[in-house]
Amino acid sequence: MLKRLLLYLSTATWARNVMTKWGVARRVARRFVAGEMLDEAVQATKELNDKGILVTLDYLGESVAAAKDTEEVVSTYQAVLDRIHKDGLNASVSVKLTHLGLDISEELCVNNVRHILTRAKQHNIPVTIDMESTAHTDTTLRIYRTMRDEYEFNNVGTVIQAYLYRTEKDMADLASENAHIRLCKGAYLEPADLAFPQKADTDQNYVKVMTQYLRANTNAYLCIATHDEAMIVAAEKLIKEERIAPDRFEFQMLYGVRSNRQEVLAKDYKMRVYVPFGEAWYPYFVRRLAERPANLWFFMKSFFRTA
């Protein structure tokens, strides 16, 4: 129930208005968000790269209200891509389709994604299309396939969420397409007829579809995005037993979560950290609190210590 409450609060305008005005909340959020400016995200990326860790940069934001608002989002992503290239960073980028106008017009969103992918391809930088709520799952997969197949962008991947009942079939289809997929558990509030309500069932499904994807006799690429030690151990066991080639997978974690474990994994595997930045940090931050009780405990301790 606590998780569901936090996921509700992540979308509540009144809660966002309260939290974003608290200086303490902003300071604590910096554990999970690199900063509000690109320079801060670049600095965080350089520090991670120095430890042998790859990065994916995400300019925070979700559904926009007007088409003109997407112009700034596109130009920011293009600036991020130029900066990655200029500074020689070992980094990719992630984008959210609602941030690029999906809730306004699919055509607008597709054009914006094309602009970003074109600049990224010029610099040989990968782009991941993030997955959002189930209201956008089919459209996200359709746009991903359009970018990959119709417009022939070979630098694009997308995300699949293990807590959805549909995921096993989606992953089987994507494996046959040699897709580049980030597999995560899922962090949105979904009804029980669409998603596993129990964490144990989500965990079981995660291991199941991960195993099927890596065992598929294809060139599909899997980003194993989890902080759950049981999932990591299961992945390592599978990789060793099946002798999965290192060019078929990587591990991924979030900025500020299990940093020591990230460094350990980076010694043996490709390890990538999701580094978000921007002023729209509130929904992302609250979803991180909902995902792990340890994150919420950290927030509460920090809040009372600095309030």
C-alpha positions, -999 to +999 in steps of 0.1 A: +000+000+000+029+023+007+042+018-028+008+025-043+005+057-023+040+069-034+031+061-071-001+081-067+019+110-052+044+109-081+015+120-104-003+143-080+000+180-089-006+192-054+021+169-040+045+181-067+038+218-058+045+211-021+076+190-025+094+211-051+092+241-028+110+223+000+147+230-002+154+199+019+135+177-006+155+192-035+188+185-017+179+149-009+168+143-045+203+151-056+212+116-045+192+102-075+194+132-099+227+145-111+215+181-111+192+205-130+218+216-156+236+197-184+270+207-170+262+189-137+251+157-157+283+159-178+304+160-146+286+130-131+291+112-164+328+119-164+332+106-128+314+074-137+334+069-169+366+073-149+354+042-129+348+022-160+311+027-159+290+036-190+262+061-188+228+069-203+217+105-199+180+114-195+166+149-196+138+147-171+103+155-181+071+138-191+038+149-208+040+184-223+010+206-228+018+223-262+036+214-293+059+244-290+071+230-256+087+200-274+110+223-293+130+230-262+131+193-253+145+183-288+171+211-287+182+201-253+187+165-264+206+176-294+228+197-271+233+166-249+243+145-279+267+172-292+283+174-257+287+137-254+305+138-288+326+169-280+337+157-246+343+121-257+319+107-231+310+070-230+273+077-229+240+071-246+207+089-241+171+079-231+140+097-241+103+096-230+078+099-258+053+119-237+081+144-232+083+147-270+046+153-275+030+118-277-001+130-257-005+158-282+001+140-315+018+108-325+030+125-357+046+153-337+063+128-314+076+107-344+091+138-360+107+148-327+122+114-322+135+114-358+153+147-351+170+133-320+179+100-336+194+117-367+217+138-345+226+107-324+234+087-355+257+114-368+277+110-335+273+072-333+254+075-300+227+049-290+192+061-280+167+043-258+130+050-260+118+047-224+086+029-215+059+047-196+025+036-184+004+009-201-016+037-218+015+041-240+029+006-243+015-003-278+023+031-292+058+031-278+066-003-294+051+009-327+072+040-327+103+020-318+097-004-347+090+025-371+123+042-362+142+009-365+126-006-396+110+022-416+136+049-410+165+024-406+179+038-373+202+011-361+210+031-329+176+028-312+163+005-285+134+005-261+123-007-227+101-036-215+086-039-180+086-073-163+055-066-141+031-067-171+013-099-181+020-092-218+058-090-213+066-127-221+050-124-256+065-090-262+100-102-253+096-133-275+086-111-305+114-087-299+140-114-295+131-126-330+136-091-343+171-088-327+159-059-307+180-038-282+159-040-250+163-027-215+144-050-191+132-034-159+106-043-133+083-013-139+076+018-118+040+029-127+007+024-109-010-003-130-043-022-124-042-059-114-057-070-147-026-057-165+003-061-141+013-086-114+002-070-081+028-090-061+065-083-062+073-120-060+054-126-092+072-097-109+105-110-098+097-145-111+086-131-144+118-110-147+140-140-144+119-160-168+118-135-196+155-125-190+165-162-194+143-167-225+157-136-241+194-144-235+189-180-246+172-170-278+194-179-308+195-143-321+216-112-320+192-095-296+208-073-270+196-072-234+202-045-208+196-061-174+183-032-155+179-041-118+192-034-083+178-066-069+207-088-059+187-120-065+181-109-101+218-100-106+229-133-092+204-152-114+217-132-144+254-140-136+246-177-132+228-178-165+256-159-183+282-183-171+262-215-176+251-206-211+283-188-220+264-157-232+287-136-253+296-102-237+283-084-268+248-097-260+241-079-227+250-053-201+239-045-166+222-012-158+214+006-126+201+041-115+223+070-104+227+070-067+215+035-061+240+007-050+270+026-063+295+002-048+278-027-065+280-008-098+317-006-095+321-043-087+300-053-117+319-029-139+351-050-133+336-080-150+308-068-173+295-038-192+278-017-165+257+014-174+242+039-150+210+059-158+219+095-150+189+119-150+191+157-149+167+186-153+142+207-133+114+182-136+129+159-110+099+153-087+080+124-105+112+105-111+124+110-075+091+098-059+091+067-082+126+059-069+113+061-033+084+038-042+107+012-058+128+004-027+120+008+010+157+016+015+154+047-007+124+060+014+143+053+046+173+073+033+150+102+024+133+102+058+167+101+077+181+129+054+150+150+057+149+150+095+187+155+097+186+186+075+152+200+081 
